[in-house]
Every structure is written in C-alpha cells, then in structure tokens.
Amino acid sequence: MFNRVLNTRRTIVVFAAILSLGAYALAFGSTGAGSPTGEGILEILLELVVILLAAKLGGDLFERLGLPPVLGELVLGIVIGNLRLFGIPVFDGFARSITLEILAELGVIILLFQVGLESTVQEMRKVGWTSLLVAVFGIAAPFALGWMVSNWFLPEETIYVHAFIGATLCATSVGITARVLKDLDKATTREAHIILGAAVIDDILGLIILSVVTGIISAAAHSSADGVSFGTVLWIVAKATLFLFGALAIGSFLVPQVFKFALRLRGTGVFLSFCLLVCFGLSYLSGKAGLAPIVGAFAAGLILDKVPFQAVEDRGKHYIEELIAPIAVFLVPIFFVRMGTLVDLTTFSHISILGFAAVLTLAAIVGKQACSLAIFDRTTNRLAVGLGMIPRGEVGLIFAGIGASLVLNGHPVVSPQTYSAVIIMVIVTTLVTPPLLKWSLQRGARRSRK
C-alpha cells in the first residue's frame, strides 16, 4: 500500500514538472515555421509531448488505483484544459488545435477498427436470442430515458438534440466489464456469455442509431424546410443498415482477393498497409454516404478479423491486432486527452447543469437495467447482466465527441454545458461498474451455494 501511494505521488510530481516545462515553452513561444493552421512544427511537437505524457501518467495513476486507465487519460485532459482557472492559460490552445483534432479523429477510427477486430461475425451468430434481446432492451430503454431527460432539462433545444442525447446513452463499453469478469474468474459463466454476446450486437445497433441520428441532423442542417421528412428518415435508416451489412457481405468476398494481390508485392509493411487501406477506405466511403466514418472503420475490423499473414521470409505469423497496436498506442490516447480538454469546468457553476448531469447519469444506469427484462431464465443472475452493460467508457466519449462536432443552425448540437454533463455521466458509469458487478456476482455465487 505504501509503495502504491509513493508511486502515485511520484506520478503527480512528474506530471506537474512536465506541465511546468510545457507552460514555460508555450509561454515564451517557439521559432518553428508557421503552418496553414497557424501552428508551427515546434508547437505541435510540444503539444504531442504534453498530451502523450499526460495520457501515460494518467493511465498509470488510475491503473495503480484499480480504475480504468482510459479515465486517467480523460481526467488529465480535463486538468490540462482547465488550468486557466488557476492562472495558467497557456494550454488553452490544445482544444482549438486543428492538428490535434485531426490526430484525435484518426485515433477514433483506429479505435473502432480495433473494436471491430475484437467483435467477430461468428460471435454474433452464436450469441443466441437471449443476447439479442438483452442488446435490444439495453438500447431502447436508455434512448427513451435520455430523450426524456434532455427534453426536461433542455426544453429550449430541438428534437435533434434530444435524439442525440438519447443515442449517447445507448453506448456500452464492454472492455471494462470483460476485464472485471476475467479478474473474478467469471469469464466462462452464462452471465458473461450473455453480456459479451449482447455487447457485440450493442455495438452494431449503437453505431446504426448514431449514424441515423447524425444523418438526420446533417439533413436538417442542409434543409430549408422546418424539419426532415419521414421519407428522409427512412432513407437514412436504410442507408446506415445497408452500408454496414453491405460492407460486410461485399468486403468478405473482395478482401481475400485484395490480399492475394498484396502478398505478391515486395517490401516491408505490405500487409499492415493494406489493412489500413481497407480501414481508411471504408471510413471514407462511410463518410461520403453521409454516415460517421467510424462506422466504416468498425466494418473494416469485422471483415479483417483474425486474418493472418505468413511472410515469404521466416518472420512468423502475425495478426492484425499485433500490427495495429503501436499505431493505436500513439493515436488513441490523443483522442481521450483531447476529449478531456474540451470539458469546461466553469459550466458546473450553474446548478441546473449539475442536476442535468446527475439525472442523466441515473437514467444511464437505470436504462441498462432493462436488460434483465429480456432474461427469462431464473437461474441467471439478471442483476449482474444489467450492471455489466452500464459502462459507457470510450464508446460514450466517441458519441459525445461527434455530437460536439455537429453544427445545427450555427450552433453545436452538443453545447459545452451539455458536453460536460455527458462526460460526467461517462466517468460515473465507468467508475461504478467494477465494484457493483463484483458485488453482484459474489452475491449470486453465495446464493447458489445455499
């Protein structure tokens, strides 16, 4: 315990030293040549130094405390973005940096590519009706509750804002739950199979809902009419569904042919380059189709799952997950830290925003408990299944980030105040899941022994 506290203090001291160095450098400027965005190469390099160190130190700190490392990256980003409240305004440009924004968006695409690689089509076929119903209930209830809470606290906003808040509550980050199940040696239980199976379907349904909502908002932004027609909504739903499943069907046929050609090429990194080609290509097509680029990245991961590469030379067998990991180590933390820098703590000076964050968090937790209604087997720990679906984690952050980037009538769909409330919801739901799930599983185990 003493060593953990000591190491935590060292982490804080190192982070404070890095911030001081970064503040000094930014305050006195750099001599780098200016870029079209107004950022010199030295400023960009310094931003990357501060953000990557903050991500690693924050992740390490939260890991030592037994908490998800992704929250450490987010919290350290919040600290960097709000140092102006303590008279240190030199990091304010991080949230406005075009370079960091682009790198963060690339990080999201790589992250969803990884999620797709972990979610196989074979798993979706094996999950059964129970996991399917759990996923459907876990999507419908939070969406409805999120819409109602948004309509209650933000009556002046349009239905598009309420719909996006509802979509944000649909998200589920199963990585945190999977880790808890593994630590408790419960990964092979029926509850674990239901949760993990439902999470795969939840990812699919959540991305479709996100694509539909963003498509409707984009259509409304470009429409001169007061609203979007019912026919337009149906077309967006059909387009999102057809793109995802069409990409899977066509890609499963074309990708093997592409890689047969790729293996004929000489040089290093051919396999990884073609994996990224498929990922970025589908992301581009998804964006051109009016959907979120992350939908294409997720589809690419599903298509390329477990594709091995045996080099001509004796370099062994590798999987995409191994090859893509170093790229993710660089880009993904930039996304999480930047999402933290966008949080404005001064928005919580209004009691209404704190109330909105609290009720939204409650709706996010209660909404996922509707999953238990889809389980008819009394021997299954229904409470554990519902608790396992609570954490929003990185998926909730992705939804919130997309909402903050969408503009309707000259204003972001997710305002800074609403964004801050959503971030609080993501943090709380991610923090409460491990202890609650552990308690529920241990309670269920004691009952079964009686």
N, C-alpha and C positions, 0 to 999 in steps of 0.2 A: 504494500500500500504506500509506504514511504517513497519507494523508488518511482511509483506511478506519479505521485504528487510532484516529486523532484523533476521528473522528465517533463511534466506538464508545465512547470514553472520555466524550465529551460526553453520549451517551445514558445511560450509567451514572450520571453526575453528576446529570443532570436527574431521573432516576428516584429517586435517593437523596433529592434535595431534595423531591420530591413525597411520598415516603414519610414524610419528617420532618414535613412540613406536615400530612399526614393523621393521623399519630400524635399530633401536638400537638392537633389539633382533636378527635380522638376521646378523647384522654386527659382533656381539660378539658370534654368534653360539649358539648351544644347546647341551644338553647332551643326547638326545634321541638316542636309538639304531638305527643303520643304517638298512635300508630296502634294498631289492634286487635292487631297482631303485636308491639307493644312497641317499634316503630321509629318515630322521629319523621321528618318530611319532610327535616329537615336532615341527619340521619344517613344517610338513603337517598341524598340528593344527593351527600354526601361519598363514600359507597361507590361510586357511579357514577363520580365524578371519578377516584378512585384506580384503579378497575378499567379504565376506558376508556383512561386514560393508560398504565397498565401494559401493556395489550394493544397499543397503538400503539407504545410504546417497545420492548417485547419483540419485536414483529413486525419493526420496523425493524432492531434489533440482529441478529436471526437472518438477515434478508434481506441485510444487509451481509456476513455471514459465509458467504453462499451456502447457507443452510439454510432449510427450510420455515418461513415466518412463523408458522404455527399452533403450532409447537413453542415459539416465543418467547413466545406468549401463555400456553401451558401452563406453561412454566418460570417465568415471572414470577408466575404464580398460586401455584406451589409455594413461591416465595420469600416471598410475602405471607402464605401460610398457615402458614409455619414460622418467622416472625420471633420468635416467643415463645422459640425456642431461644437467641436472642441477647438475651433480656431485654426484648423489645418485644412484649407480649401484646395490644396494643390492636386488632390486626386479626383476632383470633380469631373475632369475631362474624360475619365475612364468610361463613364456611362454614355458619353457622346462620341466616343471614338469609332469612326467608321471601320477602321481596320479590325478592332476587337469585335465589332458587331458581325463582320463577315466571318472571322475566325470562329466566333461562337455559333453562327448558323451552320458552318461546316461541321462543328463539333456535334450539333444536334443530329445532323444527317448521319454521321458516323455512329453516334449512339443508337439511333433507331435501326441502323444496319446491323449492329451487334445484337439488338433485341430480336430482330428478325432471324438472325443466325441461331439464336437460342430457342426460338419457337418454331418447331418443325411442323410441316403439314401432316406428317404421320401422327404426331401427338394430338392434333386437332381431330383426327379420325378416331382416335382411341378414347377420348375423354368421356364419351357417352352422354346420355340425355341429362344426367344429374348436373354435370359440369356446365352443360349448355344452359340449363335453366338457371343455375346459380349466376352465370355471367349475365344473362338477360335481366334477371331481377336486380343484380348489382349495378346495372346500367340505368334501368328505368327509374328506380326509386331515387337515387341521388340526383338524376337530371331534373326530376319533378321538384324535389325539395330545393335544389339550387335555384331553379327558376322562381319558386315562391319566395325564398329568402331575398333574392335580388329585387323582385318586384315590391317587396315590403320595405326594404331599406333604401332602394333607389327608384322610387316611383316616377321620378322625372326622366329616367332613361327609357330608351326604346326597347321593343321586344327583342331586338337583336342582341343587346347587352345581356338581358336576362337569359337568353338562349345560350350565350357563350359561357356565362357563369355556370349554368346547368351542365354544359358539356365538360367544363373543367372538373366538376365533381365526379364525373364518370370515370376518371382516370384511376388506375390501380398500378402500383409499383410492387410487383411480386418478388423482386430481388431481395427485399428486406425480409419478407415473410419466409422465403426459401432459406435464407441464412438462419433464421430463428429455428425453423423446423430441423435443419441439419444439426445445429448446435445441441438441440434437445434429443437428437437421435429419433426424430419422428417423421423423417422424410419419406418413409415407406408406408405410413399409415393411410387409411382410407381418407381421412380429413385432408392430408397433404396432397393426395392424388386429385381430390376434388378441387382444392384451392389452386394448385398449379395448372390443372387442366382448364379450369374456368378462366384463369389469368390469360392463357393463350387466346381464348375466344374474346376475352375482355379487351385485349389489345386490338384485335381486329375490329370489334364493334366500336370501341372508343375512337379509333382512327377514322372510321366511316362517319361517325357523328361529328367529329372535329372537321372533317372535310366538308360535310354538308353545311354545318353552321358557318364556316369560313366562306364557303361558296355563296351562301345566301347573303352574307354581309357584303362580299365583293360585288354581287349582282345589285344589291341595294345601293351601293356607293356609286355605281355606274348607271343607275336607272334614274330617269327624270320623273318617274311616277312616284306616288307616295309610298308604295310598298312593292313587294315582289309577288308575282302571280303564283297561284297554286301549281300551274304547269311548270313554271321555272323551278319551283322547289322539287317537284317530282323528277325533273330532268337532272338536277344536281344530285339527288339521292341515287338515281340510276347510274349517273356518270361515276360517282365515287365507288359504288359497288362493282360496276363493270370494270373499272380500271384496276382495282385491286385483284379481283379474281381473274380478269383477263390477263393481267401481267403474270400471274402465277401459271395460268394454263399455257400461254404462248411462250413465256420465258422458260418453262420447264422443258419445252421442245427445242428452243433456239439456243439456249445457253450451252448445252453439251456440244453443239456444232461449233459455237464460237471458241470454246476451249480446245477443241480438236485443232482448230487453226492456230490458236495461241501457242500450243505446245510445239509447233513447228518453228516458231521464232527463236532465234538465238539471243543470248544476253541474259543478264540477271534481272530479277524482279518482274519477269513477264507475267507470272501467274497473279501476283498481287496487283499489277497494273490493270489486268483485265477484270479482276474482281471490283476494283474501284471504278473501272469503266462502266460496268453493269450498274453499280450503285448510283453513280452520278448521272448516268444516262436515264435511268428510271426516275430519279429525282427530278431531272429536268422535264421529262415528259409529264410527270405528275403536276409540276408547276404550270406547264403550258396548258394542261387540261383544266386549270382553274382550281386544283386541289393543293393541299400543303405538300411541299417537296418531301417531307418526312414520310409520307405515305409510300412514295416510290422507293425510298431507302429501305423501309420495312419490307416491302415486297421483294426487293433485291436480296435481302437477308434470308427470306423464306426460300427463295429459289436456289440460292447458293449454299444452303445449309449442308454441312458435312462433306463438301466437295474436296477430295484430297488431291495433292499434286506430288507426283513421283518424278523428280528431275532425272534427266539423262545421266548426269553425274551422280555419284553415290552421296547425295546430300540428305537422304532420308525422306520420310513422308511428313507433310505438314498440312495443317488445316487452316482455313481462312481466319478462324478466331485467333490463332497464334500470330499470324502475319499482320492482322489489322490492329492488334493490341497496342504496339508502340505509337501508332498514329492517334489512337484514342487517348492514350496517356497524355499526349500533347494538347489535343483539341478539346476534348470533353470537359476538363476542369475549367477551361476558359469560359465555357458556356455557363457553368454553375456559378463561378465567381462573378461573372458579369451580371447574371440574373440578380445576385445579391446587391450589386452596386446600384441597381435600378430602384431598390426599395428606399423610400424617403420616410425616415422615422418621424419627421415632423407631422406627417399626416395623422399620426395617432394622438395628436394633441386634441383632436375632435372626438368626443365621447361616442358619437354616432359610428365612427369608423371602427373603434374598439368593439362596440356592440355588434356591428356587422361581421367583424372577424370572428367573434365568439359564436354567434348564431350560425354562421356559415360553417365553422368547424364542427359544431354539434350536428348540423344537417349532414355533413360529410361522413361523420361516424355512424349516425343513426341510419342513414340511407343504405349503407353497405350491410347493415344487419338484416335487410330484407332478403339477403341471400339465403338465410335459414328457412324462409318460407318455401323454397324450392327443393328442400330435402325432406323426403317422406320416410326415410329410414330412421327409426327412433334410436337405433344403436349408434348412429353417427353423432359426433359432437357438433351440433349445429352452431353453437355459440363460437366455437373455435374457427369454423369456416367463415362466419361473418366477420370476426375480428381479423382474420388473415387477409381479408380483402380491403381493409381500411387504408393502409399507407398509400399516399399519393406520390411521394418521393419525386424522382426525376421526371416521371411522366406528367405529374401535375405542374411542374415547373415549365415543361415544354408547352403545355396548353396555355399557361399564363403568359409566357413569353410571346407566343403567337398572337394572343389577344392584345397585348400591349403594342404590337407592331401593326395591327389592323387599324385603318382610319375610316371613319364614317362621319360624313358632314363636317369634315375638317377637324375632328377630334378622335383620339384613340378610343377604340371600343372598350378597352380596359384602362380606365383612368389611373393615375398614380396612386390615388387613395384606394381604389378597388384592388389594384395590383398588390399593394402592401397587405391588404386583408387576405387575399388569396395566398400570399407567401406564408402568412401566419398559419393559415389552415394547413398548408403543405407541411410545415415544420411540426405542428402539433400532431397531426395524424401519423406522421412518420415516427415521432418520438414515442407515442403511446402504444403503438402496435406491439413491439417486442415484449414489454412486461405483461400486457394484457393477454397476448397469445400464449405466453409461457404459463401464466396463471390458469388460463382456461384448459390447456392441455394437461397440466398436472392435476387439476381438479377432476377432469374427466378420467384420468388414469386411476385416481383414488376411488372414484365411484365404481369403476369397472372391477376393482379388486374386492369390493364388498359383496 
